[in-house]
Amino acid sequence: MEEKEKEKAREMFEEIFFKPIEKVLGPFLNEEARRHFSQARVEVLKAMRSFLDAEIERVDKTEKKSSES
């Protein structure tokens, strides 16, 4: 994936997942809450990575089975 495409995908992800929360709650958050949301962002990204890894593995297994038949 080209760098421009990666950046666009990252921006889209931010817009879908994080901007709505920031827009609604941002004005009311103190520094501690902001740190928690920052860490939560990392955890969401890790969850997405885990999900994608599992899906890749599932697709690989399915393709292997279909190519063996």
ROGU-318706 format. One record per atom (N, C-alpha, C): x, y, z; chain; residue in three letters; residue number from 1. Coordinates in Angstrom, 2 decimals. Layout:
BEGIN
<X:X, Y:Y, Z:Z, ch:A, aa:ALA, i:NUM>
...
This chain:
BEGIN
<X:0.84, Y:-1.17, Z:0.00, ch:A, aa:MET, i:1>
<X:0.00, Y:0.00, Z:0.00, ch:A, aa:MET, i:1>
<X:0.90, Y:1.24, Z:0.00, ch:A, aa:MET, i:1>
<X:0.59, Y:2.16, Z:-0.84, ch:A, aa:GLU, i:2>
<X:1.36, Y:3.38, Z:-0.97, ch:A, aa:GLU, i:2>
<X:1.15, Y:4.29, Z:0.24, ch:A, aa:GLU, i:2>
<X:2.12, Y:5.13, Z:0.54, ch:A, aa:GLU, i:3>
<X:2.06, Y:5.99, Z:1.73, ch:A, aa:GLU, i:3>
<X:0.82, Y:6.88, Z:1.73, ch:A, aa:GLU, i:3>
<X:0.47, Y:7.44, Z:0.57, ch:A, aa:LYS, i:4>
<X:-0.73, Y:8.29, Z:0.49, ch:A, aa:LYS, i:4>
<X:-1.98, Y:7.49, Z:0.84, ch:A, aa:LYS, i:4>
<X:-2.05, Y:6.26, Z:0.35, ch:A, aa:GLU, i:5>
<X:-3.20, Y:5.40, Z:0.64, ch:A, aa:GLU, i:5>
<X:-3.26, Y:5.05, Z:2.12, ch:A, aa:GLU, i:5>
<X:-2.11, Y:4.77, Z:2.72, ch:A, aa:LYS, i:6>
<X:-2.06, Y:4.47, Z:4.15, ch:A, aa:LYS, i:6>
<X:-2.55, Y:5.65, Z:4.97, ch:A, aa:LYS, i:6>
<X:-2.10, Y:6.83, Z:4.60, ch:A, aa:GLU, i:7>
<X:-2.51, Y:8.03, Z:5.33, ch:A, aa:GLU, i:7>
<X:-4.01, Y:8.27, Z:5.19, ch:A, aa:GLU, i:7>
<X:-4.55, Y:8.07, Z:4.00, ch:A, aa:LYS, i:8>
<X:-5.98, Y:8.25, Z:3.78, ch:A, aa:LYS, i:8>
<X:-6.78, Y:7.22, Z:4.59, ch:A, aa:LYS, i:8>
<X:-6.33, Y:5.98, Z:4.63, ch:A, aa:ALA, i:9>
<X:-6.99, Y:4.94, Z:5.42, ch:A, aa:ALA, i:9>
<X:-6.95, Y:5.29, Z:6.90, ch:A, aa:ALA, i:9>
<X:-5.82, Y:5.79, Z:7.37, ch:A, aa:ARG, i:10>
<X:-5.69, Y:6.19, Z:8.77, ch:A, aa:ARG, i:10>
<X:-6.64, Y:7.33, Z:9.10, ch:A, aa:ARG, i:10>
<X:-6.73, Y:8.29, Z:8.22, ch:A, aa:GLU, i:11>
<X:-7.63, Y:9.42, Z:8.43, ch:A, aa:GLU, i:11>
<X:-9.09, Y:8.96, Z:8.46, ch:A, aa:GLU, i:11>
<X:-9.45, Y:8.05, Z:7.58, ch:A, aa:MET, i:12>
<X:-10.82, Y:7.54, Z:7.55, ch:A, aa:MET, i:12>
<X:-11.13, Y:6.79, Z:8.86, ch:A, aa:MET, i:12>
<X:-10.20, Y:5.99, Z:9.31, ch:A, aa:PHE, i:13>
<X:-10.38, Y:5.25, Z:10.56, ch:A, aa:PHE, i:13>
<X:-10.59, Y:6.23, Z:11.72, ch:A, aa:PHE, i:13>
<X:-9.78, Y:7.27, Z:11.77, ch:A, aa:GLU, i:14>
<X:-9.92, Y:8.29, Z:12.81, ch:A, aa:GLU, i:14>
<X:-11.29, Y:8.94, Z:12.75, ch:A, aa:GLU, i:14>
<X:-11.74, Y:9.28, Z:11.55, ch:A, aa:GLU, i:15>
<X:-13.04, Y:9.94, Z:11.38, ch:A, aa:GLU, i:15>
<X:-14.19, Y:9.04, Z:11.85, ch:A, aa:GLU, i:15>
<X:-14.11, Y:7.76, Z:11.55, ch:A, aa:ILE, i:16>
<X:-15.20, Y:6.83, Z:11.87, ch:A, aa:ILE, i:16>
<X:-15.23, Y:6.49, Z:13.35, ch:A, aa:ILE, i:16>
<X:-14.07, Y:6.18, Z:13.93, ch:A, aa:PHE, i:17>
<X:-14.03, Y:5.65, Z:15.28, ch:A, aa:PHE, i:17>
<X:-13.80, Y:6.69, Z:16.37, ch:A, aa:PHE, i:17>
<X:-12.91, Y:7.63, Z:16.15, ch:A, aa:PHE, i:18>
<X:-12.47, Y:8.48, Z:17.25, ch:A, aa:PHE, i:18>
<X:-13.01, Y:9.91, Z:17.22, ch:A, aa:PHE, i:18>
<X:-13.21, Y:10.48, Z:16.06, ch:A, aa:LYS, i:19>
<X:-13.66, Y:11.87, Z:15.99, ch:A, aa:LYS, i:19>
<X:-15.02, Y:12.09, Z:16.63, ch:A, aa:LYS, i:19>
<X:-16.00, Y:11.19, Z:16.45, ch:A, aa:PRO, i:20>
<X:-17.30, Y:11.43, Z:17.09, ch:A, aa:PRO, i:20>
<X:-17.20, Y:11.54, Z:18.61, ch:A, aa:PRO, i:20>
<X:-16.41, Y:10.68, Z:19.22, ch:A, aa:ILE, i:21>
<X:-16.24, Y:10.73, Z:20.68, ch:A, aa:ILE, i:21>
<X:-15.55, Y:12.03, Z:21.07, ch:A, aa:ILE, i:21>
<X:-14.51, Y:12.37, Z:20.35, ch:A, aa:GLU, i:22>
<X:-13.75, Y:13.58, Z:20.65, ch:A, aa:GLU, i:22>
<X:-14.63, Y:14.83, Z:20.49, ch:A, aa:GLU, i:22>
<X:-15.45, Y:14.82, Z:19.45, ch:A, aa:LYS, i:23>
<X:-16.31, Y:15.98, Z:19.17, ch:A, aa:LYS, i:23>
<X:-17.34, Y:16.17, Z:20.29, ch:A, aa:LYS, i:23>
<X:-17.94, Y:15.09, Z:20.74, ch:A, aa:VAL, i:24>
<X:-18.99, Y:15.17, Z:21.76, ch:A, aa:VAL, i:24>
<X:-18.41, Y:15.42, Z:23.14, ch:A, aa:VAL, i:24>
<X:-17.39, Y:14.66, Z:23.51, ch:A, aa:LEU, i:25>
<X:-16.87, Y:14.72, Z:24.87, ch:A, aa:LEU, i:25>
<X:-15.69, Y:15.66, Z:25.06, ch:A, aa:LEU, i:25>
<X:-15.00, Y:15.97, Z:23.99, ch:A, aa:GLY, i:26>
<X:-13.78, Y:16.76, Z:24.06, ch:A, aa:GLY, i:26>
<X:-13.84, Y:17.98, Z:24.95, ch:A, aa:GLY, i:26>
<X:-14.85, Y:18.82, Z:24.80, ch:A, aa:PRO, i:27>
<X:-14.90, Y:20.03, Z:25.61, ch:A, aa:PRO, i:27>
<X:-15.02, Y:19.78, Z:27.12, ch:A, aa:PRO, i:27>
<X:-15.44, Y:18.58, Z:27.49, ch:A, aa:PHE, i:28>
<X:-15.69, Y:18.28, Z:28.90, ch:A, aa:PHE, i:28>
<X:-14.58, Y:17.47, Z:29.57, ch:A, aa:PHE, i:28>
<X:-13.59, Y:17.04, Z:28.80, ch:A, aa:LEU, i:29>
<X:-12.57, Y:16.14, Z:29.33, ch:A, aa:LEU, i:29>
<X:-11.44, Y:16.88, Z:30.02, ch:A, aa:LEU, i:29>
<X:-11.06, Y:16.36, Z:31.18, ch:A, aa:ASN, i:30>
<X:-9.86, Y:16.89, Z:31.83, ch:A, aa:ASN, i:30>
<X:-8.66, Y:16.10, Z:31.31, ch:A, aa:ASN, i:30>
<X:-7.47, Y:16.45, Z:31.78, ch:A, aa:GLU, i:31>
<X:-6.25, Y:15.82, Z:31.26, ch:A, aa:GLU, i:31>
<X:-6.21, Y:14.32, Z:31.52, ch:A, aa:GLU, i:31>
<X:-6.65, Y:13.90, Z:32.69, ch:A, aa:GLU, i:32>
<X:-6.65, Y:12.46, Z:33.01, ch:A, aa:GLU, i:32>
<X:-7.58, Y:11.70, Z:32.06, ch:A, aa:GLU, i:32>
<X:-8.75, Y:12.23, Z:31.81, ch:A, aa:ALA, i:33>
<X:-9.69, Y:11.58, Z:30.89, ch:A, aa:ALA, i:33>
<X:-9.11, Y:11.52, Z:29.49, ch:A, aa:ALA, i:33>
<X:-8.43, Y:12.57, Z:29.07, ch:A, aa:ARG, i:34>
<X:-7.79, Y:12.57, Z:27.74, ch:A, aa:ARG, i:34>
<X:-6.73, Y:11.46, Z:27.65, ch:A, aa:ARG, i:34>
<X:-5.98, Y:11.26, Z:28.72, ch:A, aa:ARG, i:35>
<X:-4.98, Y:10.17, Z:28.72, ch:A, aa:ARG, i:35>
<X:-5.66, Y:8.81, Z:28.60, ch:A, aa:ARG, i:35>
<X:-6.77, Y:8.64, Z:29.30, ch:A, aa:HIS, i:36>
<X:-7.51, Y:7.38, Z:29.21, ch:A, aa:HIS, i:36>
<X:-8.03, Y:7.14, Z:27.79, ch:A, aa:HIS, i:36>
<X:-8.57, Y:8.18, Z:27.17, ch:A, aa:PHE, i:37>
<X:-9.05, Y:8.04, Z:25.80, ch:A, aa:PHE, i:37>
<X:-7.91, Y:7.75, Z:24.84, ch:A, aa:PHE, i:37>
<X:-6.76, Y:8.33, Z:25.09, ch:A, aa:SER, i:38>
<X:-5.60, Y:8.05, Z:24.25, ch:A, aa:SER, i:38>
<X:-5.20, Y:6.58, Z:24.36, ch:A, aa:SER, i:38>
<X:-5.18, Y:6.06, Z:25.59, ch:A, aa:GLN, i:39>
<X:-4.85, Y:4.64, Z:25.79, ch:A, aa:GLN, i:39>
<X:-5.94, Y:3.76, Z:25.19, ch:A, aa:GLN, i:39>
<X:-7.19, Y:4.19, Z:25.29, ch:A, aa:ALA, i:40>
<X:-8.29, Y:3.42, Z:24.71, ch:A, aa:ALA, i:40>
<X:-8.13, Y:3.33, Z:23.20, ch:A, aa:ALA, i:40>
<X:-7.66, Y:4.40, Z:22.59, ch:A, aa:ARG, i:41>
<X:-7.41, Y:4.40, Z:21.14, ch:A, aa:ARG, i:41>
<X:-6.41, Y:3.30, Z:20.79, ch:A, aa:ARG, i:41>
<X:-5.35, Y:3.19, Z:21.59, ch:A, aa:VAL, i:42>
<X:-4.34, Y:2.14, Z:21.36, ch:A, aa:VAL, i:42>
<X:-4.99, Y:0.76, Z:21.48, ch:A, aa:VAL, i:42>
<X:-5.83, Y:0.58, Z:22.49, ch:A, aa:GLU, i:43>
<X:-6.49, Y:-0.72, Z:22.70, ch:A, aa:GLU, i:43>
<X:-7.44, Y:-1.06, Z:21.55, ch:A, aa:GLU, i:43>
<X:-8.16, Y:-0.07, Z:21.04, ch:A, aa:VAL, i:44>
<X:-9.05, Y:-0.31, Z:19.89, ch:A, aa:VAL, i:44>
<X:-8.21, Y:-0.73, Z:18.68, ch:A, aa:VAL, i:44>
<X:-7.10, Y:-0.06, Z:18.47, ch:A, aa:LEU, i:45>
<X:-6.24, Y:-0.42, Z:17.34, ch:A, aa:LEU, i:45>
<X:-5.68, Y:-1.84, Z:17.50, ch:A, aa:LEU, i:45>
<X:-5.32, Y:-2.21, Z:18.72, ch:A, aa:LYS, i:46>
<X:-4.84, Y:-3.58, Z:18.97, ch:A, aa:LYS, i:46>
<X:-5.95, Y:-4.59, Z:18.71, ch:A, aa:LYS, i:46>
<X:-7.17, Y:-4.26, Z:19.11, ch:A, aa:ALA, i:47>
<X:-8.31, Y:-5.16, Z:18.86, ch:A, aa:ALA, i:47>
<X:-8.54, Y:-5.32, Z:17.37, ch:A, aa:ALA, i:47>
<X:-8.45, Y:-4.23, Z:16.63, ch:A, aa:MET, i:48>
<X:-8.62, Y:-4.30, Z:15.18, ch:A, aa:MET, i:48>
<X:-7.54, Y:-5.18, Z:14.56, ch:A, aa:MET, i:48>
<X:-6.30, Y:-5.03, Z:15.04, ch:A, aa:ARG, i:49>
<X:-5.20, Y:-5.84, Z:14.52, ch:A, aa:ARG, i:49>
<X:-5.45, Y:-7.31, Z:14.79, ch:A, aa:ARG, i:49>
<X:-5.90, Y:-7.63, Z:15.99, ch:A, aa:SER, i:50>
<X:-6.20, Y:-9.01, Z:16.36, ch:A, aa:SER, i:50>
<X:-7.30, Y:-9.58, Z:15.47, ch:A, aa:SER, i:50>
<X:-8.35, Y:-8.79, Z:15.27, ch:A, aa:PHE, i:51>
<X:-9.44, Y:-9.21, Z:14.40, ch:A, aa:PHE, i:51>
<X:-8.95, Y:-9.47, Z:12.98, ch:A, aa:PHE, i:51>
<X:-8.16, Y:-8.55, Z:12.46, ch:A, aa:LEU, i:52>
<X:-7.64, Y:-8.70, Z:11.09, ch:A, aa:LEU, i:52>
<X:-6.73, Y:-9.92, Z:10.97, ch:A, aa:LEU, i:52>
<X:-5.87, Y:-10.14, Z:11.96, ch:A, aa:ASP, i:53>
<X:-5.00, Y:-11.32, Z:11.94, ch:A, aa:ASP, i:53>
<X:-5.83, Y:-12.61, Z:11.91, ch:A, aa:ASP, i:53>
<X:-6.89, Y:-12.66, Z:12.70, ch:A, aa:ALA, i:54>
<X:-7.75, Y:-13.86, Z:12.72, ch:A, aa:ALA, i:54>
<X:-8.45, Y:-14.04, Z:11.38, ch:A, aa:ALA, i:54>
<X:-8.90, Y:-12.96, Z:10.79, ch:A, aa:GLU, i:55>
<X:-9.57, Y:-13.05, Z:9.48, ch:A, aa:GLU, i:55>
<X:-8.60, Y:-13.50, Z:8.40, ch:A, aa:GLU, i:55>
<X:-7.39, Y:-12.99, Z:8.43, ch:A, aa:ILE, i:56>
<X:-6.38, Y:-13.41, Z:7.46, ch:A, aa:ILE, i:56>
<X:-6.12, Y:-14.90, Z:7.59, ch:A, aa:ILE, i:56>
<X:-5.98, Y:-15.38, Z:8.82, ch:A, aa:GLU, i:57>
<X:-5.75, Y:-16.80, Z:9.06, ch:A, aa:GLU, i:57>
<X:-6.93, Y:-17.64, Z:8.55, ch:A, aa:GLU, i:57>
<X:-8.16, Y:-17.17, Z:8.81, ch:A, aa:ARG, i:58>
<X:-9.35, Y:-17.89, Z:8.37, ch:A, aa:ARG, i:58>
<X:-9.40, Y:-17.97, Z:6.85, ch:A, aa:ARG, i:58>
<X:-9.11, Y:-16.87, Z:6.18, ch:A, aa:VAL, i:59>
<X:-9.13, Y:-16.85, Z:4.72, ch:A, aa:VAL, i:59>
<X:-8.03, Y:-17.74, Z:4.16, ch:A, aa:VAL, i:59>
<X:-6.86, Y:-17.69, Z:4.75, ch:A, aa:ASP, i:60>
<X:-5.76, Y:-18.55, Z:4.31, ch:A, aa:ASP, i:60>
<X:-6.14, Y:-20.03, Z:4.41, ch:A, aa:ASP, i:60>
<X:-6.75, Y:-20.42, Z:5.52, ch:A, aa:LYS, i:61>
<X:-7.16, Y:-21.82, Z:5.69, ch:A, aa:LYS, i:61>
<X:-8.22, Y:-22.21, Z:4.67, ch:A, aa:LYS, i:61>
<X:-9.17, Y:-21.32, Z:4.43, ch:A, aa:THR, i:62>
<X:-10.23, Y:-21.59, Z:3.45, ch:A, aa:THR, i:62>
<X:-9.64, Y:-21.75, Z:2.06, ch:A, aa:THR, i:62>
<X:-8.72, Y:-20.87, Z:1.70, ch:A, aa:GLU, i:63>
<X:-8.09, Y:-20.96, Z:0.38, ch:A, aa:GLU, i:63>
<X:-7.25, Y:-22.22, Z:0.25, ch:A, aa:GLU, i:63>
<X:-6.55, Y:-22.62, Z:1.31, ch:A, aa:LYS, i:64>
<X:-5.77, Y:-23.85, Z:1.28, ch:A, aa:LYS, i:64>
<X:-6.66, Y:-25.06, Z:1.04, ch:A, aa:LYS, i:64>
<X:-7.78, Y:-25.11, Z:1.77, ch:A, aa:LYS, i:65>
<X:-8.71, Y:-26.24, Z:1.62, ch:A, aa:LYS, i:65>
<X:-9.27, Y:-26.29, Z:0.22, ch:A, aa:LYS, i:65>
<X:-9.63, Y:-25.14, Z:-0.34, ch:A, aa:SER, i:66>
<X:-10.23, Y:-25.14, Z:-1.68, ch:A, aa:SER, i:66>
<X:-9.19, Y:-25.49, Z:-2.75, ch:A, aa:SER, i:66>
<X:-7.93, Y:-25.14, Z:-2.52, ch:A, aa:SER, i:67>
<X:-6.91, Y:-25.48, Z:-3.51, ch:A, aa:SER, i:67>
<X:-6.49, Y:-26.95, Z:-3.42, ch:A, aa:SER, i:67>
<X:-6.73, Y:-27.59, Z:-2.28, ch:A, aa:GLU, i:68>
<X:-6.40, Y:-29.01, Z:-2.12, ch:A, aa:GLU, i:68>
<X:-7.45, Y:-29.90, Z:-2.76, ch:A, aa:GLU, i:68>
<X:-8.65, Y:-29.38, Z:-2.95, ch:A, aa:SER, i:69>
<X:-9.74, Y:-30.19, Z:-3.51, ch:A, aa:SER, i:69>
<X:-9.62, Y:-30.39, Z:-4.99, ch:A, aa:SER, i:69>
